[in-house]
Each structure stands twice: as C-alpha cells, then as structure tokens.
Amino acid sequence: MWNQIQKSIGKLPCPEADSLHRQSIQVETETVHGEKLALQCMGCDACVENKGCMCDHSTQDLKSVVNEADVEDYTEANSSFAHSVINMIGMLIGLGQLSAPYALENGGWASAFLLVGIGVICAYTSLLLGKCLEKSPGSRSYADIGQHAFGSRGRVLATTFIDLEIFMTLVSFTISLHDNLKTVFAGTQLRLPLWTKLSTSQLLTMIGVLIALPSLWLIDLSSISFLSFGGILMSIIIFTSVAYIAIFHVVKVNHCIPVLHLRKIPAISGLYIFCYAGHIVFPNLYKSMKDPSKFTKVSIVSFASVIALYTSLAFTGAKLFGPEVSSQITLSMPRHLIITKIALWATVITPMTKYALMFAPFSVQIEHSLPDSFSSRTKTIIRGAVGSFLLLIILAIALSVPYFEHVLSLTGSLVSFSISIVFPCASYIKISSAQLSKLSLILNATLLAFGLLLGVAGTISSSKSIFTSLKRDHSA
C-alpha cells in the first residue's frame, strides 16, 4: 500500500522536484533502505522550506492520490545522469560499512571475491529491474514489478519483504545504538529502582529510544526529512576516521588476514549482500531519470564505486585490527582519539534519527486505513500509538538479541538475497520468458538458484548463531 502512496505522491507537481533528488540521498539505510522510501512518501523540500509548493500533504489528499485510477501519470522525470549516480550510491551505502571489515576478517581475504561477486550480481539484477520496467511502462515501483510478473500475490510478497526488511533493519539500528552507547559511556553506572535487572547500557538504550519516540507523533511527516542528513554525516565520519587511522599509522597495519574460513561463508554472505541491498528504490530512480536509457551506465558507475569503497574499507579495517576487529568498525577504533569519539557519537545519534523516517510509510498507511469519520486528532493519536508500540517491540527485541553481526547477517540472508537477487531474476524470467535466449535463461536461473542457496544457508547459519549466543548468555 505505502509503495502506491509513494508512487502517487511522486506524481504531484512541484517546482523543487530536482532538489528532492539531491536532498533525499540516504546514506544509512541499509535499507536499508526503507528510509529512502519513507522520504519519498513525505513530499518535497519545497514543502519543508515553505517555498509555496503546490503539494498538499493533508491526510485527505493522501487518500485521494492513493487511488491510482484517479490520478494521471505526469511524473516529472528530470534527474540527470550525475544526480542518478549520486542517488544510487547514497542508497547503497549504509549499515554494511560498519560490518564489512569484520566480515572480511572472519571469511578470509579470499572472501573478498564473494564481496565483489555479489556486488557485480546485484549490479546485474538492478539492470533486470530496469528491463522489467521497460516491458511494463505502467509499473513504477518494486511492488508494481511483482504484480506485473506474478499478479496480486507478487505484490503482496514484495511488500511483505520490504516491510520485513524495514523492521529488521530498525532492530539492527537499535542494537548498534546499544553497542555504541555502551562504549561511549564505558565505566558509567546507572540504576533505576524499578529496573534493577537492567544493565547500564540497556537503560541508556531505552532512554535513547524514548528520546526519539516523540518524532513518531509528528503530524506533518515532511517536517522530519531533515533527519536524513544524519546518515550522510555518519558515513563521511566513518570513512574519514578509518582512513585517518590508516594514513597516519595510529594503529600499525601488521595483522595477517587468513586465506579462507569456508564454514563462515554462509553467515558473512548475509553481511555482504546487505551492503548492496538498495533494489527497493531502483525502480523509482529509473522512473525519475530524464533519460532512462542511461540507467545501465548509472548502475555500472554506482556499483563500481561502491564495490571499490566497501572492498577498500574491508581490507583496511581487517588489516588494522585483525582478529580483534569488532562487528562494527567504530567499536575497534582507539578510544583516546577525538575522531573516534566523534565517530562513536555519530553512530549513536544516527539510529535515533532513523525511526521516524523509516516508520513514515507505516504512518501514512495507518492513516489511510482509518475511517473518514475519525478526526485528524484521533488519527494522529492512533498513528502515534501504533508507531510507539512497534518501536517498543523493536527495542525489546534489540535488547533481547543484542548480536549486531548475527541479526544483520540474518537480515541479509533472509530478506536481502530475496529482494536483490531472487526476486529480480524470477520477475525477469517470468516477464520476458518468450524473448529470452537459452543462454540468458540459464544465466538468470543460475543466479536465482545461487541467491536461494546462499540465502537459505545464511539464514540457517545466522539463526544458529543467534540461538547459540542466547543459550550461552542465558547459562552464564
């Protein structure tokens, strides 16, 4: 439903449309990625800056544009090649950068071929989404492709995976918040009379989430779009911090990376695929281009840049910290450095800015599903209450399963493989079956099987790791 809202709102005329493409770049997503979709649900920057945009973001108008039959297709496709490349790179850089060094060190330097290979495959599947859109001009979103290929069940399945990815990514963000708060406030003791069984880090995480919770009650969803810049700042700080440590030899690069740990490949494959899981918003990027025929070049340039970025960061982090590298690179950096403190605080603040952004699609969907007889105040209360309840569930899960690398691996294996490899290949085979050559059919079927194999293996491996960690902590 919310992807329909996203598509329809994109059709509203706005004089600042080009500014939207630049300012809606989301660096943290990993969803990934769900926050990019959230921003596209929230209108344009002209509305945020009170520049007299023609968009009306009232709940009633949201409901009126949801009915696609009542709205003409007049989307302004004005994104240039450069803007599209910047947007795609922004969509691809996210939580994966925190775990790339950990994944490489655990998998061995030979697993870098898997990191690069998955990136190349994801670049190819992004092109498949573009070809699916070419064959179905009426399709404008990821879920639309699912419906064109497999009917209403395809739309439901695609939407389910998208929602699941948003939920699991929020859990990962909250675990990251917990881990970094624990490091920032190391040595601090905090106890509350009614919560004596909770550790200081758990209490701090609860406080952080409660501070962010009011943002879910904002009436004007477009007013939270400024939060998107937190992700951009975080990525810049992390890359700058690691580069500073390596260039100025703050930590000696003298660790040997093992060749290959074959038994760990299923688990780290989930971490690797999460680095490239931006496919949910690629159809929207394709439709926003002034010249969609350049989408292939956009994908090649963007993925080549991101693959190089992730690979260099993975090798640098692994060589710097070796077996001591943490599942989040910020937790391995020397604590006494000012740049480390800045990086840690950026990693703490960023998750707190993501909740409202990533919950925005659900908020719009909830308001749309409520009866027209409800007043705006009642709808706001219901929307805020449901969002708060879901956020508290996410908090409870994050505190109960505080294993960042395992949860992120599970997210990648269970959801990202399906969204980034399996679904695009299956949709393309279904839509283009009559025109596919035998070689092309074999290639796409092989990639589909590859995605399913690693997805299932990674899901089993990461699930076992979570249960083993839970059992170990419980017994301790």
C-alpha positions as CSV (number, residue, x, y, z in Angstrom):
1,M,0.0,0.0,0.0
2,W,2.6,2.5,1.0
3,N,4.6,2.0,-2.2
4,Q,1.4,3.0,-4.0
5,I,1.3,6.1,-1.9
6,Q,4.9,6.8,-2.7
7,K,4.3,6.4,-6.4
8,S,1.3,8.7,-6.3
9,I,2.8,11.4,-4.3
10,G,5.7,11.4,-6.7
11,K,3.1,12.5,-9.4
12,L,2.2,15.7,-7.6
13,P,3.6,18.8,-9.4
14,C,6.4,20.5,-7.5
15,P,8.8,23.2,-8.7
16,E,11.5,21.9,-6.5
17,A,11.5,18.3,-7.8
18,D,15.1,18.3,-8.8
19,S,16.1,19.4,-5.3
20,L,14.3,16.4,-3.9
21,H,16.5,14.0,-5.7
22,R,19.6,15.7,-4.3
23,Q,18.4,16.0,-0.7
24,S,16.7,12.7,-0.4
25,I,20.0,10.8,-0.7
26,Q,20.1,8.4,2.2
27,V,23.5,7.1,3.2
28,E,22.4,4.9,6.1
29,T,19.9,2.6,5.1
30,E,20.6,-0.4,4.7
31,T,17.6,-0.2,3.7
32,V,18.5,-0.2,4.1
33,H,16.9,1.3,2.6
34,G,13.4,1.7,3.9
35,E,14.1,5.3,4.9
36,K,14.6,6.2,1.3
37,L,11.2,5.0,0.6
38,A,10.0,6.9,3.7
39,L,11.4,10.2,2.4
40,Q,9.7,9.8,-0.9
41,C,6.4,9.4,1.0
42,M,6.8,12.7,2.7
43,G,6.6,15.2,-0.1
44,C,9.2,17.6,-1.4
45,D,11.7,20.0,0.1
46,A,9.7,23.0,-1.1
47,C,7.0,22.0,1.4
48,V,9.6,21.6,4.2
49,E,11.1,25.0,3.5
50,N,7.7,26.7,3.0
51,K,8.5,27.8,-0.6
52,G,5.0,27.6,-1.8
53,C,4.9,24.1,-3.3
54,M,1.7,23.1,-4.8
55,C,1.7,19.8,-2.9
56,D,-0.9,19.3,-0.2
57,H,0.2,16.8,2.4
58,S,-3.0,16.6,4.3
59,T,-4.3,13.1,5.2
60,Q,-7.4,13.6,3.0
61,D,-5.3,14.4,-0.1
62,L,-3.0,11.4,0.7
63,K,-6.1,9.2,0.5
64,S,-7.2,10.8,-2.7
65,V,-3.9,10.1,-4.5
66,V,-3.7,6.5,-3.3
67,N,-6.4,5.6,-5.9
68,E,-4.2,5.3,-8.9
69,A,-7.1,5.3,-11.3
70,D,-8.0,8.9,-10.2
71,V,-4.5,10.3,-10.9
72,E,-3.0,11.0,-14.3
73,D,0.6,9.9,-14.9
74,Y,2.5,13.2,-15.1
75,T,5.7,12.4,-13.1
76,E,8.5,14.9,-13.8
77,A,11.4,12.8,-14.9
78,N,14.2,15.4,-14.5
79,S,17.0,13.6,-12.8
80,S,20.3,13.9,-14.7
81,F,22.9,11.2,-15.0
82,A,25.1,12.7,-12.3
83,H,22.2,13.1,-9.9
84,S,21.1,9.5,-10.5
85,V,24.7,8.2,-9.8
86,I,24.8,10.2,-6.6
87,N,21.4,9.0,-5.5
88,M,22.2,5.3,-6.2
89,I,25.5,5.5,-4.4
90,G,23.7,7.1,-1.5
91,M,21.1,4.3,-1.5
92,L,23.8,1.6,-1.4
93,I,26.0,2.9,1.4
94,G,24.5,2.0,4.8
95,L,24.9,-0.2,7.8
96,G,27.0,-2.6,5.7
97,Q,30.0,-0.3,6.0
98,L,30.2,-0.9,9.8
99,S,30.4,-4.7,9.3
100,A,32.5,-5.0,6.1
101,P,35.9,-5.3,7.9
102,Y,34.5,-7.8,10.4
103,A,33.0,-9.9,7.5
104,L,36.3,-10.0,5.6
105,E,38.5,-10.9,8.6
106,N,36.1,-13.7,9.5
107,G,35.7,-15.0,6.0
108,G,39.3,-14.6,5.0
109,W,40.8,-12.4,2.3
110,A,39.6,-14.9,-0.4
111,S,36.0,-14.0,0.6
112,A,36.7,-10.6,-1.0
113,F,35.9,-12.3,-4.3
114,L,32.5,-13.1,-2.8
115,L,32.1,-9.4,-1.7
116,V,32.9,-8.2,-5.2
117,G,31.0,-11.0,-6.9
118,I,27.8,-10.3,-5.0
119,G,28.2,-6.6,-5.9
120,V,28.5,-7.5,-9.6
121,I,25.5,-9.8,-9.4
122,C,23.5,-7.0,-7.7
123,A,24.5,-4.6,-10.4
124,Y,23.2,-7.0,-13.0
125,T,19.9,-7.6,-11.2
126,S,19.4,-3.8,-10.9
127,L,19.5,-3.8,-14.7
128,L,17.0,-6.6,-14.8
129,L,14.6,-4.4,-12.8
130,G,15.1,-1.7,-15.5
131,K,14.3,-4.2,-18.2
132,C,11.1,-5.2,-16.4
133,L,10.1,-1.6,-16.2
134,E,10.7,-1.2,-20.0
135,K,8.4,-4.1,-20.7
136,S,5.7,-2.7,-18.3
137,P,5.6,1.1,-18.8
138,G,2.8,1.3,-16.2
139,S,4.9,-0.1,-13.5
140,R,6.6,2.5,-11.3
141,S,7.7,0.7,-8.1
142,Y,9.3,-2.5,-6.9
143,A,5.9,-3.9,-5.9
144,D,4.4,-3.0,-9.3
145,I,7.0,-5.2,-10.9
146,G,5.9,-8.0,-8.6
147,Q,2.3,-7.6,-9.6
148,H,3.2,-7.5,-13.3
149,A,5.2,-10.7,-13.0
150,F,3.1,-12.7,-10.6
151,G,-0.2,-10.9,-10.1
152,S,-1.6,-9.7,-6.8
153,R,0.4,-12.4,-4.9
154,G,3.6,-11.0,-6.3
155,R,2.7,-7.5,-5.0
156,V,1.8,-8.9,-1.6
157,L,5.1,-10.9,-1.4
158,A,7.2,-8.0,-2.5
159,T,5.5,-5.6,0.0
160,T,5.9,-8.2,2.8
161,F,9.7,-8.5,2.2
162,I,10.0,-4.7,2.0
163,D,8.2,-4.3,5.4
164,L,10.2,-7.1,6.9
165,E,13.5,-5.5,5.8
166,I,12.5,-2.2,7.3
167,F,11.6,-3.9,10.6
168,M,14.7,-6.0,10.8
169,T,16.9,-3.0,9.8
170,L,15.4,-1.0,12.6
171,V,16.3,-3.8,15.0
172,S,19.9,-3.7,13.8
173,F,20.0,0.1,14.2
174,T,18.8,-0.3,17.8
175,I,21.4,-2.9,18.5
176,S,24.0,-0.5,17.0
177,L,22.7,2.2,19.3
178,H,23.1,-0.1,22.3
179,D,26.6,-1.2,21.4
180,N,27.9,2.3,20.8
181,L,26.2,3.8,23.9
182,K,27.9,1.1,25.9
183,T,31.3,2.2,24.5
184,V,30.6,5.9,24.8
185,F,29.6,5.6,28.5
186,A,32.0,2.9,29.4
187,G,32.5,2.9,33.2
188,T,29.3,4.8,33.9
189,Q,26.9,3.2,36.4
190,L,23.2,3.8,36.0
191,R,20.5,2.1,38.1
192,L,16.8,2.7,38.5
193,P,14.8,1.4,41.4
194,L,12.2,-0.4,39.3
195,W,14.7,-1.7,36.7
196,T,17.4,-3.2,38.8
197,K,17.9,-6.2,36.5
198,L,18.7,-4.0,33.5
199,S,22.3,-3.1,32.8
200,T,23.5,0.5,32.3
201,S,23.8,0.0,28.5
202,Q,20.2,-1.3,28.4
203,L,18.9,1.6,30.4
204,L,20.8,4.1,28.2
205,T,19.4,2.4,25.1
206,M,15.9,2.7,26.5
207,I,16.5,6.4,27.2
208,G,17.8,6.9,23.6
209,V,14.7,5.3,22.1
210,L,12.4,7.2,24.4
211,I,14.1,10.5,23.3
212,A,13.4,9.5,19.6
213,L,9.9,8.3,20.2
214,P,8.1,11.7,20.1
215,S,9.3,12.0,16.4
216,L,6.8,9.3,15.6
217,W,3.9,11.6,16.6
218,L,4.7,14.4,14.2
219,I,1.6,15.4,12.3
220,D,3.4,16.8,9.2
221,L,5.6,13.9,8.0
222,S,7.5,16.2,5.7
223,S,8.9,18.0,8.7
224,I,11.2,15.1,9.6
225,S,13.0,14.9,6.2
226,F,15.9,17.0,7.7
227,L,16.8,13.9,9.7
228,S,18.1,12.2,6.5
229,F,21.3,14.2,6.7
230,G,22.4,12.3,9.8
231,G,23.1,9.2,7.7
232,I,25.3,11.2,5.2
233,L,27.3,12.7,8.0
234,M,27.8,9.3,9.7
235,S,29.2,7.7,6.6
236,I,31.6,10.5,6.0
237,I,32.8,10.4,9.5
238,I,33.3,6.6,9.5
239,F,35.3,6.6,6.2
240,T,37.3,9.6,7.3
241,S,38.1,8.0,10.7
242,V,39.3,4.7,9.3
243,A,41.3,6.5,6.6
244,Y,42.9,8.8,9.2
245,I,43.9,5.9,11.4
246,A,45.4,4.0,8.4
247,I,47.2,7.0,6.8
248,F,48.7,8.4,10.0
249,H,49.6,5.0,11.3
250,V,47.7,5.5,14.6
251,V,47.4,1.7,14.5
252,K,50.1,-0.4,12.9
253,V,48.9,-2.3,9.9
254,N,50.6,-5.6,10.8
255,H,47.8,-8.1,11.0
256,C,47.6,-11.1,8.6
257,I,44.2,-11.9,7.2
258,P,43.5,-15.6,6.9
259,V,43.0,-17.0,3.5
260,L,39.6,-18.5,3.8
261,H,37.2,-19.8,6.5
262,L,34.8,-21.8,4.4
263,R,32.4,-22.7,7.3
264,K,31.8,-18.9,7.9
265,I,30.9,-18.1,4.3
266,P,27.1,-18.6,4.7
267,A,27.0,-16.2,7.6
268,I,29.2,-13.5,6.1
269,S,27.4,-13.7,2.7
270,G,24.4,-12.2,4.6
271,L,26.6,-9.3,5.7
272,Y,28.0,-8.9,2.1
273,I,24.6,-8.9,0.4
274,F,23.2,-6.3,2.9
275,C,25.9,-3.9,1.6
276,Y,24.2,-3.8,-1.9
277,A,20.5,-4.1,-1.0
278,G,19.2,-0.9,-2.5
279,H,16.9,-2.6,-5.1
280,I,13.7,-1.5,-3.5
281,V,14.1,2.1,-4.7
282,F,15.8,1.4,-8.0
283,P,12.5,1.4,-10.0
284,N,11.8,4.9,-8.6
285,L,15.2,6.1,-9.5
286,Y,14.7,4.7,-13.0
287,K,11.4,6.5,-13.5
288,S,12.9,9.8,-12.2
289,M,15.6,9.9,-14.9
290,K,15.3,12.3,-17.8
291,D,16.9,9.6,-20.0
292,P,16.1,6.1,-18.6
293,S,18.3,4.6,-21.4
294,K,21.3,5.7,-19.3
295,F,20.2,3.6,-16.3
296,T,22.7,0.9,-17.3
297,K,25.6,3.3,-17.1
298,V,24.3,4.7,-13.8
299,S,24.2,1.2,-12.3
300,I,27.7,0.3,-13.6
301,V,29.3,3.6,-12.3
302,S,27.5,3.4,-9.0
303,F,28.1,-0.2,-8.2
304,A,31.8,0.0,-9.3
305,S,32.3,2.9,-6.9
306,V,30.5,1.3,-4.0
307,I,32.3,-2.1,-4.6
308,A,35.6,-0.3,-4.6
309,L,34.6,1.6,-1.4
310,Y,33.4,-1.4,0.5
311,T,36.4,-3.6,-0.5
312,S,39.0,-1.0,0.4
313,L,37.3,-0.3,3.8
314,A,37.0,-4.1,4.5
315,F,40.7,-4.7,3.8
316,T,41.8,-1.6,5.6
317,G,39.8,-2.4,8.7
318,A,40.8,-6.1,8.7
319,K,44.5,-5.2,8.4
320,L,44.3,-2.6,11.1
321,F,42.6,-4.6,13.8
322,G,42.9,-8.3,12.7
323,P,41.1,-10.8,14.8
324,E,40.2,-8.0,17.3
325,V,38.1,-6.2,14.7
326,S,34.5,-5.7,16.0
327,S,31.3,-6.3,14.2
328,Q,31.1,-2.5,14.0
329,I,34.3,-0.9,12.9
330,T,33.7,2.1,15.2
331,L,34.0,-0.1,18.3
332,S,37.5,-1.2,17.3
333,M,38.9,2.3,16.8
334,P,41.3,3.7,19.5
335,R,39.2,5.2,22.3
336,H,41.6,8.1,23.1
337,L,41.3,9.8,19.6
338,I,38.9,12.7,19.2
339,I,37.9,11.5,15.8
340,T,36.9,8.1,17.4
341,K,34.7,9.9,19.9
342,I,33.1,11.9,17.1
343,A,32.5,8.7,15.1
344,L,31.0,6.9,18.1
345,W,28.6,9.8,18.8
346,A,27.6,9.9,15.1
347,T,26.9,6.2,15.3
348,V,24.8,6.8,18.5
349,I,22.8,9.7,17.1
350,T,22.1,8.3,13.7
351,P,19.8,5.4,14.8
352,M,17.8,7.9,16.8
353,T,17.2,9.9,13.6
354,K,16.0,6.9,11.6
355,Y,12.9,5.8,13.5
356,A,10.6,8.5,12.2
357,L,12.0,8.3,8.7
358,M,11.6,4.5,8.4
359,F,8.3,4.4,10.2
360,A,6.8,7.1,7.8
361,P,5.4,4.6,5.3
362,F,3.6,2.7,8.0
363,S,2.3,6.0,9.4
364,V,0.8,7.0,6.0
365,Q,-0.6,3.5,5.6
366,I,-2.2,3.6,9.0
367,E,-3.8,7.0,8.4
368,H,-5.1,5.8,5.1
369,S,-6.7,2.7,6.6
370,L,-8.7,4.7,9.2
371,P,-12.3,5.6,8.6
372,D,-13.0,9.1,7.2
373,S,-15.3,9.7,10.2
374,F,-12.3,9.9,12.5
375,S,-11.0,13.4,13.3
376,S,-7.4,14.4,12.5
377,R,-6.6,14.4,16.2
378,T,-7.9,10.8,16.6
379,K,-5.9,9.7,13.6
380,T,-2.8,11.3,14.9
381,I,-3.2,9.6,18.3
382,I,-3.8,6.2,16.7
383,R,-0.9,6.5,14.3
384,G,1.4,7.7,17.1
385,A,0.3,4.9,19.5
386,V,0.8,2.2,16.9
387,G,4.2,3.5,15.9
388,S,5.2,3.8,19.6
389,F,4.1,0.2,20.2
390,L,6.1,-1.1,17.3
391,L,9.1,0.8,18.4
392,L,8.9,-0.6,21.9
393,I,8.7,-4.1,20.3
394,I,11.8,-3.3,18.3
395,L,13.5,-2.1,21.5
396,A,12.6,-5.3,23.3
397,I,13.9,-7.5,20.5
398,A,17.1,-5.5,20.2
399,L,17.8,-5.8,24.0
400,S,16.9,-9.5,24.0
401,V,19.0,-10.3,21.0
402,P,22.0,-7.8,21.1
403,Y,24.1,-9.6,18.5
404,F,24.6,-7.0,15.7
405,E,26.5,-9.2,13.3
406,H,24.1,-12.1,13.6
407,V,21.0,-10.0,13.2
408,L,22.4,-8.1,10.3
409,S,23.5,-11.4,8.7
410,L,20.0,-12.8,9.2
411,T,18.5,-9.7,7.6
412,G,20.8,-10.0,4.6
413,S,20.3,-13.8,4.2
414,L,16.5,-13.9,4.9
415,V,15.5,-10.7,3.1
416,S,18.2,-9.0,1.1
417,F,19.0,-12.1,-1.1
418,S,15.4,-12.3,-2.0
419,I,15.0,-8.6,-2.7
420,S,18.3,-8.1,-4.5
421,I,18.8,-11.4,-6.5
422,V,16.0,-13.9,-6.3
423,F,13.0,-11.6,-7.0
424,P,14.6,-9.6,-9.9
425,C,15.8,-12.8,-11.6
426,A,12.4,-14.5,-11.1
427,S,10.4,-11.5,-12.3
428,Y,12.6,-11.0,-15.4
429,I,12.3,-14.7,-16.3
430,K,8.5,-14.5,-15.9
431,I,8.0,-11.3,-17.8
432,S,10.5,-11.9,-20.6
433,S,10.2,-15.7,-20.9
434,A,9.0,-15.5,-24.6
435,Q,12.0,-13.4,-25.7
436,L,14.8,-15.0,-23.5
437,S,17.6,-16.9,-25.2
438,K,18.6,-20.2,-23.8
439,L,21.9,-18.7,-22.5
440,S,20.1,-15.9,-20.8
441,L,17.6,-18.2,-19.3
442,I,20.4,-20.4,-17.9
443,L,22.2,-17.4,-16.5
444,N,19.3,-16.0,-14.7
445,A,18.1,-19.3,-13.4
446,T,21.6,-20.0,-12.1
447,L,21.7,-16.6,-10.3
448,L,18.3,-17.3,-8.9
449,A,19.5,-20.7,-7.5
450,F,22.7,-19.0,-6.2
451,G,20.6,-16.4,-4.3
452,L,18.3,-19.1,-2.9
453,L,21.2,-21.3,-1.9
454,L,23.2,-18.6,-0.1
455,G,20.0,-17.1,1.4
456,V,18.9,-20.4,2.9
457,A,22.4,-21.3,4.1
458,G,23.0,-17.9,5.6
459,T,19.6,-17.9,7.3
460,I,20.2,-21.2,8.9
461,S,23.8,-20.2,9.9
462,S,22.9,-16.8,11.4
463,S,19.8,-18.3,13.1
464,K,22.0,-21.0,14.7
465,S,24.5,-18.3,15.8
466,I,21.7,-16.3,17.5
467,F,20.3,-19.3,19.3
468,T,23.8,-20.3,20.4
469,S,24.6,-16.9,21.7
470,L,21.3,-16.7,23.5
471,K,21.9,-20.1,25.1
472,R,25.4,-19.1,26.2
473,D,24.3,-15.8,27.7
474,H,21.4,-17.5,29.5
475,S,23.6,-20.2,31.0
476,A,26.1,-17.5,32.1
